[in-house]
């Protein structure tokens, strides 16, 4: 049964909720502007220093007084709105659902399996990103401003990145490794906007329709395939239009050298995953999980941008105000910040709020969003996937809280799948992603690094507890340097991530244990930095005929200047083996 779009079961409750929020909004907006006028970003300070604006202190002084007076004047109205708004939260479903028709036919991804009598291979793309879309005044404490403009720009950039054709180049040479990784340099570069982010006005529009997921066994609509002849002695030179193609490949050997072109969709050795740093989101992403989309207007802008492409969006996820004892801790001023966009219809969705949040994190309803999506049909059998996204406790030095939350996550996922799984369904993927707020290299995060979730789910970037693979890059940027030229544009950030000496300046370093010196990295190991954004997958819950491989892993620089995290993408190749033999 399809989900209803409104979080309320009847129009009367929805109307009263909207009225209550309308009464609160003016007071909230003036408080937001009061904080914003008193907290400049480093980019704004740098521009004022260049302009030598001596009147700025007066603007701040009188602006703060004006917004404070307006805040006090609208506070009584907000109080009345609060009395109407707060009780309705008990009747509100913890998410809103948006759906709209998309040009492509849902479930076309399984055409490859159908044509082979139910067997074959298909790929699924996933991406996750923390956007820091807080209300304007609070976002500035993370050195980010213009929340509404950033939300609109991010939506357009993600839509453009994932809707472009997947470019695959086949090299016909016995000495080559087959298919080159998709090139991002074939597309026009982006330029910085006036507020230090990517300007979307000059971006090419998205493709006419979303790209349907598919596997290497067949070419999807919108894919571009280039056949390149070769010989037995050397790989052919790229065509003139792809002169910069290899500049986007960052698949290094263990000794620091680049890998030769490898077959996209095949693994190297057991501990070597095909990967790249790309200035664009991976093409053909099927499901996107976004974190820290706390601002409601920002969520609506993202929905407007991604809804026509993905078709199914869950936003405003979480609870507000006071909840039943044991469900959440304290009064919730903000939702969970989770946002999900899917190309596939959502069959079931369930949200859980962490009851053990502390400090500033207790103000937001962080938790887990678990969904079950319908991929299509295979030989008359429904094919489904499970996608779970979360955002864990943030403060450093509180690993016990995050470990307890991970315990809840694994428990809630198991319960959700037990409740929603049907015996006549085929499960083809089970993914867990989000901002975990701990890394795999900090001594302070040793508890989380050893959690059993990594025995249940696989992390493509992880070599073991406390040890990353040699090619891994941290995903948390240093906030004071967000607007430096080296990281301000997608292309510059991409080049910075290539060089270890630059990564040390712009990626957050590991967190040491209190009172202990930090000895990092170990001799002979690369400097990685904090990777707190994860995409995990597992096979144990899939149909016994399904076998999964990592086709590629991507670090995305497209949102340079728009957020303090580096988005990541994962493409899984799922093979259906009807004979029960391994592929």
N, C-alpha and C positions, 0 to 999 in steps of 0.2 A: 504494500500500500504506500502510495506517495506521501511524503511529508507535506503538511500544510505550511504555507509561507509565513503567516503571522505567528508570533510567539504566544498569542492569546487565543483562547478557544472561541471567543465571541467578539463582535465588533464593539460592544459597549465597553468592555474592559480595555480594549485597545484604545478607544477614544479617550477614556478617562486617563489612561497612562500618558497619552500624548499631551493632554491638557496639563497634567501635573508637570511634565517635563518642560512645557512651554513657559510655565510660571517660574521654574527654576533657572532656565537658560540665561536670562539677562544678568542675574546675580553671578552665575557661574562665569559668564563671559567677561564681566568687569573684573572679577578676581583673577581670571586668567591673564587679562591684559595688564593688571597691576604687577603680577609676577614677571611678565615678559618685558615690561619697560625697565625693570630693575636688574635684569639678568641678560647682558649682551653675550653674543657668541664671539669666539676669537676672530672670526671673519669680520664681524661688524666693528670690533675694536681696531682691527688692522685698517679697515677702510676709513674710519674716523681719524686715525693717525695720519693717513695720507692726505685727507681733506683738511686737516687742522681745524676741525669744527669746535670752536670755543663755546658755542651756545648749547652744546649737548648736555652739560650738567643741569642747565635750566630746564631743558626739555624733560629730562628724567624727573626732576624735582616737581615741576608743575603737573606733569603727566601722572606721576604717582599719586599726587593729591587728588586730582580729578577722578581717577579710576577708583580711589578709595572712597571718595564721597558717593560716587554712583553705586558702588558696591553696598554701602550702608543704606542708601535710599531704596535699593531693590531687595534688600534682605528680608523685609516682612512679606513681600510677595512670594519670595522663594520659600519661606517657611510654610506658607499656605500650600504651595505646590508640593512641598515635601510631604505634608500630611496626607495629600491625595496620592502621591507617587509611591511612597514607601510600602504601604499595605498591599498594593497591587503586585509587588514583586513575588509574593507567595503564590500567585496564580499564573505567573509568567513562565513559559517554557524557556530553558536556558540557552536559546539561540534563535536567530531568525534565519529563514531559508528563502533564497532567491533562485528561481529557475526561469529559463527562457529557451526558446528553440534556437538551435545552431544549425548552420547549413548542412553539415555532414551528418550522415546517419549513425546513430549510436550503435555500438557493437560491431562496426565494420572491421575492427581490429582482428576479429577471430576468423576473417575470411580465409587466411592462410591455413588455419587448422581444418576448416571445412573442406577446402579443396584437396587436402591430403587425406580425406577420410577420417577426420578428427585428430590427426597428428600434425606436428609441425612446430614452429617456433614463432613467438611474438614477443615484442619488447614493451616495457612500461617505463615511463619517465616520471621522476619525482623531484621536487625542489622545495627548499625551506629557506626562510630568511627572517631575521629579526629586524623590524622596520623602525622601532622607536617612535611610533606615531602616538605619542602622548599629547595631552592638551598643551598648547603653545608654551605656557609658562613653565611647565614641568619638563618639556623636551629640551629647553634651554640649559637645564642642569646637566644634560648629556652633550652640550655644545651643538645642538641642532635647533633650527628655527623653521618658521613657515610650514607648520604641520599640514595645512590644507593643500598648499602648493606641492609639497613633497609627495603627499598621497596621490594627487592627480598625476604627477610626473612618474611616480613608481608604477602606477597602474598601466600607463601607456607603454612604459619601457618593458615591463614583464610581458604584456600582450604582444608587443612587437618581437621580442626575443623568442618566445615559445611558438609563435605562429609562422615564423619564417621557414622556408624549405630546409630539410636536412640534406646537406651536400655530402655525397659520398663519392670518392674517387677510387676507381679500381685500377691497379697497376698490374698489367699482364707480364709478369717477369718471375721466373723461378726463384730468383734471388731476393725478390721483394717479399714483404709480409702481407700483401693483399690490399686491404682497404685503408686509406688514410683517414685520420680523424677529421671530423667536420671542421671546416675553416670558418673562422669568424672575420678574418681580414678581408674576405670578399665583399663585405658589407660596408656601407659608408660609416666612417668614424663619427662619434658623438662629440659635441662641444659643450663646455661648461656654461651654465646659465648665470644670471646675475646674482644668484645667491649661493653659488659654489656647488651646485649640483648639475646633473645632466639636463640639458635643454631638450625637451621632446618636440618642440615646435617644428624642427627641421628633420625629424625622424621620418623615414619612409613609413607609410601606413601599413598596418598588418595585412597579411594575405587575405584573400577573399573568404576563406573558410579555415577552420581549425584543422590541424593535421591529425589524422587518425593514427593511433598507435599501431605499430607494426613491427615485424621482426626482420632480421637480415635475410630471411628466406624469401622475402618478396619486397617489392618497392611500393611504398605508399604514395598516394596522390599528393603531389606537392614536393616529393623528393626530387633532387637533381642528381643524376648519375653521370659521371664522366669516365669514359674508358681511356686509359693511357697505355700505349704500347711500351714494351721494355725489352731488354735483352738479358743475357745471362751474367753480365759483368757488372753492371751498375744500374741504379735506379734512374729513371728518366728525369730530366729537369721539368719543373712545373711550368704550366703554360703562362704566358705573360700576365693574364688576368689574375693569376694566383701567385704572383711573385713573392708576396709576403706570407704565404700559407704556413711555411714551417716556423715562422716567428711565433705562432700561437700554440705550438706544440711544446708542452713542458713535461714530456715523459722521459725523465732522466734515468740513466743507468745508475747503479749503486755507487760508481766511482765519480759521478757528477756529469757524465757524458749523456747526450741525448740518445734515446732509443731510435732505431730506424723506424720507418713507417710500419705500423703493425695493423693487423686485421681488426677493425672495429667490431666489437662483439665477441672477441676471443680473449681469454686471459693469457697473461704471460706465465711466469712461474707462480707457484701457489701463494707467494706473498707479494706479488707485483700486480697491481690493478691498473688497467688503462685509465689515464687521467689527463686533465689539462686545466690550464687557467684561461678562462674565456672572458672577453669583454661583453658578451651577450649571454642571456639565459639559454640553456640548451633548447634546441628546437624540438617540438613535439612533446613537451612536458604534459603529462596527463593529470597530475594532481599537485597542487601547490599549497603548502602550509606556511602561513605568515604568523609571526608573533609580535606582541606589543602593538597591536592595532586597537588601542584603548579608546581613541577618539571616535565618537559615533559618526560625525560628518566625514572623517577620513575613511571609515569603513564603507560608507555609502559611495564615496568617490572610487574606491577600489572595486566595489561591486559593479558600478557603472562601466568601468574599464574592462574588467575580467569576465563579467556575466555574459556578454555576447560571444565570447570566445570559448569559455569553459561550459557555460550553460547551467551549472549547479554551484551555488555559493552558500556557505554557512558563515554568518557573521554575527557580531554582537553576542559572542559566545560567553556564557558565564552567568553568575547571579549577582544581585545587588542587595543592599540593605541587610537586614538581619535574616538569617535562615534558621532552620530547625537545629537544635543542639546536636553536635556531632557531625554536622554536614560541612560547616565552614567555621573558621575562627574569626570572630569579631564582625563589625559592620563593614560591608563592602562598598567602597566608593567607586571602584572601577570593575569592569568585567575581567575575563581571563586574558583578553588581548589576542586570543586565537582567531584565525581567519582561514577558512578552507575553500579552495576553488577546485572543482572536479569536472572533468569531461564526461564522467559517467554518472548516471542517476544515483542518488543516495537512497538506499532502501531502508536503512536503520541508522540512527545517530543517538549517541548517549554521551552526556557530559557529567564529570565528577569534579567537585571542588576539593582541594587539599585542606584538611581540617587542622593542619599543624603549622600553618604559615606564621611567621613572627615578624615583628618590627614593621618597617615600611612595606614589606611584601604582603602583610596581612590586610592592607588596604585594597588589594586587588584580588579577584577571585581566580587565582591561578589554579590550574587543574589539568585534566585529561579530556580530550575530545576523541571519541572512538566512532568510526563510521564504517558501514558496510555498503559497498557500491556494486551495482550491476554492470558487469563488463559486456555481457551478451549471452549467446547460447552456443553450445557445441554439441551436435548430435542430439538435440532436444533437451539438453541439460543446461540449467542456469549456471553461468560462470560468474563468480563474484570475487571481490578482493576486500581486504581489511586494511584500513589506513588509520593510524593513531598519531595524534600530535599533542605535545605537551610543552609546558614552560615551567621549569623547576625553580626552587628557592634561589634567590640571587646573592645575598650577602656572603662574603668570603668568611672562611673559618667556621662554617656551620654545616659541615659535611654530614653530620648525623641526621639533620633535617632532610637533606636531599636524599639520603639513603632510605629514610622512611617513606619519602614520596615515591621513590623508585619501587619500593615494595608495593605501595598502593597501585602504581601504574600497572605492574605485571598482574596483580590480582584483579584489577578492574577490567583489563583487556581479556583475561581468561574468562571472567564471568560474562562479559559482553558477547564473546564468541560462542560460549556455551549456550547462551540464551537465543542467539540469532542464527546460528548455523543450522542448516537443514541437510538431511541425509541425501537428498537428491541434487545437491549443489556441488560444484567444483570450485575450490578456492585456489586461485593462481598467484596471489601475492599477499603478504602480511608485513606491513611496514610500520615502523615506529620512528618518528622524527620530531625535531623541535630544538629549542634552546635549553640545554641541560644545565647551564651555568657552572659546569666544572669541566676540566680538561684532562688529558691523559698524560700530562708531563709535570704538573705542579705537585710538589711534596705535600702541599696543604690539602690536596684532593685525593689522597691515597685511599680513603674509605670508599669513595664513589668509584674509583678505578677498578676496585676488586668486586664490585657488585655483581650478583648473579644474572642481572639482565643481559650482560655481555656473554654469558654462556647460553642463554636462550636465543638472543638475537645476535646477528653478525654485524660487526662494524668494519667496513672495507678499509678504513684508515688505521686500524689498530693492529699492532704487532703483538701486544700483550698488555697486562696491567702496568701502567706507567711508562709504556714504550710505544711510540708512534712509528709507523713505517717511514722510510727515509724520504719519501716524496711528499709527505703531508705538510700542509701549510696551516698556520693558525687562522682563526676566523674572527677574532675580536680585535678591532682597531683601537689604537690609543686615541682617546677623544680630543686631547688638546691639539693634535696635529691633523685633524680631519681635513683641513682646508689647505694644507701644504701642497705645493705644485706636484710633488711626487705621488700623491694619492687622490688628487682632486678630480681627475677624469678617469673613465674606465681604462683607456689605453695606458695612462701613466701608472695607475695602480697595478695593472697587469705587468708592466715592466718592473715595477718595484718588487712585486712578489717573486719575480724570477731571481732576484739577487739577495743572497742571505744577509749581506751587510746592511742593505736597506730595510729588509724585513725586521731587523732588530730595532729599527727606529720607529716603525709604524704599527707593528703587531704587539699586542700586550704580552709582556713576559710572564713566565710561570710565577705562581704565588708560593713563597717560601713558608715553611713552618715558623711559627713565632719563636724567636730566640735562636734560630738555627740559620747559618749562612747558606746561601743558595749556590750550589755547584752545578751549573747547567750551561751547555749540554755536556754529556759525558764525552771523554776524549774520542775523537773520530766520528762523532755523531753530528748531524746537522742541527742548526737552530730552528725550531719549529714555532714556538709561541703557543698561546692559548687557543685551542680548538674547542669551542663550547657548543657549536651547532652540529647536530648529528642527523644522519639518516641511516637507520638500522633495518635489517630485514631478516627473516627466518624462513626455513623450509619445513620445520617439523609440523606446522599446522596446515600445510598445503595438501592438496590431493596427492595421493601416493604416486600418481603418474607424472607429476610436475617436477621438473628439475630446473634450478635457478642458477644463473651465472651473472656476475657483474659485467655489464658491457662497457661502461665508462663511469668515471666520477669526475665532477666538474666543480672548480672553484670559480665563482662568478664575480666579476668586477663591475658589472653594468650599473650598479647603484652607488658608485663612488660619489661621495659628497652628499648622499641622501640618507645614509644610515651609518652606524658605527660597527656594523657586522658585515662579513663577507658571506653572501648566500652560497649554498652548496646544492649540487644536483647529482642525482644517481639514476642510472638507467639499468634496469634489470632485464635480462633475456630469459624467458620462461619457455622451456621445451616440454611438450606433451608427448610422452612415450607410451603408446598404447600397448606395446609388447612387454612393458615393465623393465626394459633394459636401459641402462644408462646411456645417454647420448655420447 
